[in-house]
């Protein structure tokens, strides 16, 4: 019996709450995980898990075994990390998650350079605008643009991301250029459904917050699609600066209400809370910090 793999399988099942979730997390078949756990129970001659069609839970003995297993596996992770750190060429798979628009606009050159530098690494990119569960989906590191809530994850802040209210010069000539957030009531809004409370736009006036309820007929789940609609003179939208910075510089779009802007988002590198990071994750974080260190004031 491979006791180490059996122990890892058992811990994965407990932390994922079942064999199916654990299978997706560790990318091993459900049958193999079930075999490992069964072998462990046979070796110990105890039942570690209560199984039902809907859920899996630990027995009292299983819970005690799980808690004692964690520091052992953590020490093994530390040992592996220290060995990997001495290798000139990191190996294995690195799973990275990022939003679609940000990855397509800014991440691909970094990933290309990183892959050329470390050719023995297999990089699996998961591009999605939804907030995925890193642990459940087995992701090593995620790039998130958000105001992050408290969680069990570790986040490294890379650079600020300004949220810009903008529109095309043609639209502003036709409808008028708002000088105060309260004037937005007569404007058409284009909504990005990836933004929480996308119809409630937040602005700052001195030391107070202004929440403006916007109206509009189009909602889309892509910020790049929002940009395309802005360029057709359809209305006003909130966009992260990295999407529209070039358009604003070129005069295709104009930022409005800059004096009232409320900026609380940033780009973060997020990874599961672990005692020690693997060498491949450390290398990618270093590359991200180097890449985005020049964006300390946002994209301009």
Secondary structure, DSSP 4 states (H G I P E B T S, - for coil): --HHHHHHHHHHHHHHTSHHHHHHHHT--HHHHHHHHHHHHHHHTS--EEE-SS-EEE-HHHHHHHHHHHHHHHHHHHHHHHHHHT-SS--EEEEEEE-HHHIIIIIHHHHHHHHHHSTTEEEEEEE-SS---TTTTT-SEEEEEE-PPP-SSEEEEEEEE-EEEEE-HHHHHHH---SSGGGGGGS-EEEETTSTTTTEEEEEETTEEEEEE---SEEES-HHHHHHHHTTT--EEEEEHHHHHHHHHHTSSEEE-GGGB---EEEEEEE---SS--HHHHHHHHHHHHHHGGGTT---
